[in-house]
Amino acid sequence: MADLESFREETRRWLVANAPDLMSTPPGEDDLCWGGRKAQYPADVKRWLDVCAERGFTAPLWPTEYGGGGLSNAEAKVLSEEMRTLRLRPPLVGFGLAMIGPLLLQEGSAELKKAHLPRITRGEIRWCQGYSEPGSGSDLASLQTKAVRDGDVYVLNGQKVWTSYADRADWMFVLVRTDSEAPKHQGITFLLMDMESPGVSVQPIKLISGTSPFCETFLSDVRVPVGNVVGEVNKGWGVAKALLGHERTMIADVFKERDDKKRTLDLARKYLPSDDGRLGDAAIRERLTRLEADQACFDLTLQRSRESMKAGHKPGPETSIFKYYGTELNKRRRDLLMSIAGPESLGWEGPGFEDDEIKRTRDWLRSRGNSIEGGTSEIQLNIIAKRVLGLPD
Ligand SMILES: Cc1cc2nc3c(=O)[nH]c(=O)nc-3n(C[C@H](O)[C@H](O)[C@H](O)COP(=O)(O)OP(=O)(O)OC[C@H]3O[C@@H](n4cnc5c(N)ncnc54)[C@H](O)[C@@H]3O)c2cc1C
């Protein structure tokens, strides 16, 4: 215990001494550091990434040999508490840290771990996910992108769609069909592909929110070394599902903003004042109270699951519960924020609309996609019914 207290003191001193001032201001949508070869950041963002990577604080729980912090669960918790107290931004975010990194730690060969994990912790490589195809979303195992072996490489042909940030990513983890004769779940392989390989082309897709966070990705005779297979050839479905466990836990939590509770209450006080100090609309009062109670329960449950993962438990089908509940909760909050401000929520752009109002509208529109990405809410309910509750088909 004394050790943990001295770790806390030392960590706090280090954070205060090393965090640039900018890192304690709330980040805008494009201010978070996703790393990668194409990234360009303000000097302070880059400096914060570099000092944290050097210290192992971009991936506090990963082994030091891969650039992680090698911290115990208790130490990592102290670090995140101290970062929260100082209101510091995370030095690095992205699919490398949240999805492919944890998967490689579990399932990757020694070569793949050595090749990729240090580049993830240093923020050098940004990753994207090549799962969905035009004809394969919820029924992902029907995917048709083919990989045919030619000596030491696989030759890939096909199309992926809804590939988030493919235009900014350096590498993709991609599902391909390596055996067309086998039952659909048994002919799939999980590969790592450099986006700069000849034959990869990317086309951004514009969304209702006005942004273009994802793309179509076309693969034409792309050559990928056989050494880039994760797990076994034709057994990629199990690997894909393991990755989805990490993804769903991340999505459940990722859209929550750190001062959501305060923002919601501040907005309600601004738009619904009353003389007796209560919010001036009983229906909104009830929705807000229910939401915060549900959020508090959910946060505690998620924290419990995170602790158990840190202790080495693999994420299982119960991650579908987090994905389902977290994203539906996020939609409820965005709906409530829109209801509180009424017609003033319909800000989009132009004179009279402050940045905050535009952001509220965009966040509300963005939250619709939240319950689709990583598997829709209906699919999560199917998984919970079958795999968690054991209900019959
Ligand atoms: C913001 C966002 C980011 C994304 N990022 C990525 C990414 O980076 N990489 C990637 O590979 N994909 C990505 N996706 C794609 C996402 O995984 C798919 O959209 C999702 O799996 C649903 O597939 P679909 O769009 O083809 O819908 P469909 O599968 O066609 O589903 C249409 C509707 O039918 C329902 N439905 C389908 N089957 C069933 C069933 N068996 N039981 C009950 N209802 C069912 C669905 O719930 C849905 O309401 C992203 C999507 C979004 C919205």
The ligand as a Tripos MOL2 file, in Angstrom:
@<TRIPOS>MOLECULE
LIG
   53    58     1     0     0
SMALL
NO_CHARGES

@<TRIPOS>ATOM
      1 C1        -20.1560    4.7510  -37.6920 C.3       1 LIG1
      2 C2        -19.8450    3.4100  -38.2690 C.ar      1 LIG1
      3 C3        -18.5160    2.9780  -38.3530 C.ar      1 LIG1
      4 C4        -18.2220    1.7430  -38.9120 C.ar      1 LIG1
      5 N1        -16.9090    1.3620  -39.0140 N.ar      1 LIG1
      6 C5        -16.6040    0.1930  -39.5820 C.ar      1 LIG1
      7 C6        -15.2340   -0.1930  -39.7580 C.ar      1 LIG1
      8 O1        -14.3000    0.5550  -39.4000 O.2       1 LIG1
      9 N2        -14.9590   -1.3560  -40.3580 N.ar      1 LIG1
     10 C7        -15.9450   -2.2080  -40.7690 C.ar      1 LIG1
     11 O2        -15.6110   -3.2680  -41.2630 O.2       1 LIG1
     12 N3        -17.2540   -1.8850  -40.6320 N.ar      1 LIG1
     13 C8        -17.6020   -0.6980  -40.0530 C.ar      1 LIG1
     14 N4        -18.9250   -0.3380  -39.9250 N.ar      1 LIG1
     15 C9        -19.9630   -1.2120  -40.4800 C.3       1 LIG1
     16 C10       -20.8050   -1.9210  -39.4320 C.3       1 LIG1
     17 O3        -20.0810   -2.9380  -38.8160 O.3       1 LIG1
     18 C11       -22.0630   -2.4460  -40.1560 C.3       1 LIG1
     19 O4        -22.8080   -1.3040  -40.6040 O.3       1 LIG1
     20 C12       -22.9310   -3.2780  -39.2470 C.3       1 LIG1
     21 O5        -22.3000   -4.4910  -38.9290 O.3       1 LIG1
     22 C13       -24.3320   -3.5650  -39.8730 C.3       1 LIG1
     23 O6        -24.2010   -4.0690  -41.1470 O.3       1 LIG1
     24 P1        -25.0340   -3.4340  -42.3700 P.3       1 LIG1
     25 O7        -24.8170   -1.9460  -42.3470 O.co2     1 LIG1
     26 O8        -24.6610   -4.1570  -43.6050 O.co2     1 LIG1
     27 O9        -26.5590   -3.6610  -42.0120 O.3       1 LIG1
     28 P2        -27.4180   -4.9910  -42.2690 P.3       1 LIG1
     29 O10       -26.6290   -6.1740  -41.7910 O.co2     1 LIG1
     30 O11       -27.8810   -4.9900  -43.6890 O.co2     1 LIG1
     31 O12       -28.6370   -4.7680  -41.2950 O.3       1 LIG1
     32 C14       -29.7620   -3.9520  -41.6420 C.3       1 LIG1
     33 C15       -30.7850   -4.0140  -40.5140 C.3       1 LIG1
     34 O13       -31.2590   -5.3730  -40.3560 O.3       1 LIG1
     35 C16       -31.0730   -5.8160  -39.0140 C.3       1 LIG1
     36 N5        -30.6970   -7.2330  -38.9930 N.ar      1 LIG1
     37 C17       -29.8030   -7.8470  -39.8190 C.ar      1 LIG1
     38 N6        -29.6920   -9.1620  -39.4940 N.ar      1 LIG1
     39 C18       -30.5000   -9.3610  -38.4310 C.ar      1 LIG1
     40 C19       -30.8110  -10.5140  -37.6210 C.ar      1 LIG1
     41 N7        -30.2400  -11.7150  -37.8410 N.pl3     1 LIG1
     42 N8        -31.6990  -10.3560  -36.5960 N.ar      1 LIG1
     43 C20       -32.2930   -9.1440  -36.3360 C.ar      1 LIG1
     44 N9        -32.0450   -8.0240  -37.0920 N.ar      1 LIG1
     45 C21       -31.1460   -8.1370  -38.1070 C.ar      1 LIG1
     46 C22       -29.9320   -4.9620  -38.4680 C.3       1 LIG1
     47 O14       -29.9740   -4.8660  -37.0500 O.3       1 LIG1
     48 C23       -30.1930   -3.6180  -39.1480 C.3       1 LIG1
     49 O15       -31.1610   -2.8920  -38.4130 O.3       1 LIG1
     50 C24       -19.2690    0.8900  -39.3820 C.ar      1 LIG1
     51 C25       -20.5920    1.3170  -39.2790 C.ar      1 LIG1
     52 C26       -20.9060    2.5590  -38.7390 C.ar      1 LIG1
     53 C27       -22.3340    3.0100  -38.6570 C.3       1 LIG1
@<TRIPOS>BOND
     1     1     2 1
     2     2     3 ar
     3     2    52 ar
     4     3     4 ar
     5     4     5 ar
     6     4    50 ar
     7     5     6 ar
     8     6     7 ar
     9     6    13 1
    10     7     8 2
    11     7     9 ar
    12     9    10 ar
    13    10    11 2
    14    10    12 ar
    15    12    13 ar
    16    13    14 ar
    17    14    15 1
    18    14    50 ar
    19    15    16 1
    20    16    17 1
    21    16    18 1
    22    18    19 1
    23    18    20 1
    24    20    21 1
    25    20    22 1
    26    22    23 1
    27    23    24 1
    28    24    25 2
    29    24    26 1
    30    24    27 1
    31    27    28 1
    32    28    29 2
    33    28    30 1
    34    28    31 1
    35    31    32 1
    36    32    33 1
    37    33    34 1
    38    33    48 1
    39    34    35 1
    40    35    36 1
    41    35    46 1
    42    36    37 ar
    43    36    45 ar
    44    37    38 ar
    45    38    39 ar
    46    39    40 ar
    47    39    45 ar
    48    40    41 1
    49    40    42 ar
    50    42    43 ar
    51    43    44 ar
    52    44    45 ar
    53    46    47 1
    54    46    48 1
    55    48    49 1
    56    50    51 ar
    57    51    52 ar
    58    52    53 1
@<TRIPOS>SUBSTRUCTURE
     1 LIG1         1 GROUP 0 **** ****
